[in-house]
Amino acid sequence: MPNIVIIGSGPAGVSAALYAVRAGMDTTVLTKGPGALDRAEKIENYYGFAEPVSGAELERRSIANAKRLGVQFVTAEAVGLTYTDKLTVETLDENYPADAVILATGASRAVPRIPGLTGLEGHGVSYCAACDAFFYRGKDVAVLGSGEYALHEVQALLPVAKSVSLLTNGAALTAQFPPEVNVYPQKVDAILGEQVVTGVQLSGGGEVALSGVFVALGVAGSTALARKIGAEVDGSRIVVDDRMQTAVPGLYAAGDCTGGLLQVAKAVYEGAQAGMEAAKALRKG
């Protein structure tokens, strides 16, 4: 039986797994555990739910359904991707040869070690402006970052928030931000608040009152693996065709790592496409 290895257990990875296993493929998902979806406090713009659902609950249900259909989930971190006679995903413990590989690790969100940050996730600390901007209408918010990803989040927040500030945390700007954005170049010493975010403490003693902090650091997690094997990338985006296949035969990518809209619905669609196309190609081969 042909086998497909999927790297990542978020919406794109699980969706790919569902379509691959239903097409008769031996399907394995390599996961490091909960990802960005797990940190979403509530989701109310996804089909099929009469009431908002937490990201953690949506993730739990999706994985349970995939396991029910026979998908194998292995807790392991992919550290390399090679090709000799076939594709092989390398982890610290063992290697996983595959007839096809689907990269679906999402966009890696770097989380700096700032006191109060992780404790207030879902309570004023967010990792997705497109997902959560609605909840901060008319409020003062800030984006933690200094590059193009931070700019993307700023642009999503400006139409709805009262004000948007940029916290570079001491990093140099690598993108051009709109003039209405207040830029704070200092290090961030702490995220303030007990139950919800109330502001940030800056190096040197200054404080900024805020209702929300959007973390926008990092590069696409799958991009490094794609580069290792020679797939085409464009910045932090993996380049794919209309079948979600990269320039490397048998290697597909889906979800946030392909760029575009960072939403669950888009990731699920691309995962389904990648899973179906990979299975179709293996049946022909």
Steps between C-alpha positions, in 0.01 A plus 500: 500500500645842407579716798470874559674685782352832605703745709268701723172430678324833451196555275696446176680189622195327645290589195768350273508190718123452479500504121813286471380223733155493338676451166661183634841641588706395803500841669727626779496846657811623679409757765680706762171542686248785507571787264369850436137381479519376859559856621186644341258589779190471281419455133168617362576535127529130415226292342293258706486645851195672647711643783865612510746213548848524648796422280602222738160332473492527120847347486405219741190404302685506168782276620256258665313463171823435307608235751158335468563459127842344554746790481809441714625795707862497617641759739828594336671810364605492136857630474585407142364390165705300250453314173698197386285223356200658673413791724604461863397716795769512766425540871731491800393142579442331164441553131169465314529396133198609295357473153371856547550771762268787582646801682234652725678646801339839456676831542736480793410757762805581708410560862746724686565443868310798633342470846122486479486409130411130512284539809270745320467308174134509404441783749643791307803329345420376149691345211254584221368849425269377224346260752469729801496863379119498526524463879713816530273748323564851631780387732871577526714209382861430406683262270820337625735473204702701253471339157258412222295264714454777757397737221238248385351493850510880531308537174231263626462695826506861378143505359343379827720596796504841663879510471774261394853512639806302398724340762830410334649355821833654405510357147567708190208575268506295180172628354341840436216565742217754457565841663201464735668208677682592821837324502665408832857379435572408864521149640175375650560405862152362576142462384282654770169374633354245738199348320534693172765714333509857629826619345873442462804599703783635287870497576589824676181512704236617253157340478252487212132435577358235266210258473674257267844389384533313169817293467637513145850355506654210314528338161313216335587179682482282189722727291828375645403140421398596148830681444697199625370287216505766229135602476434853379423756768408866477605668822324302773246351257533158337416517130242244387295437187121464481532144634694624807813325369844657529774481238620177667305192381291352779538802728189708573430796729177637644374759744670809640841395361379572144415862586175684441206506740597369846164344578375153598267477199784562255729252676231229496439552128868481409552195721212323328645588160848380595371174647285421196769591247772304678277191516398539137864523386598190699213296357611594148862416580 
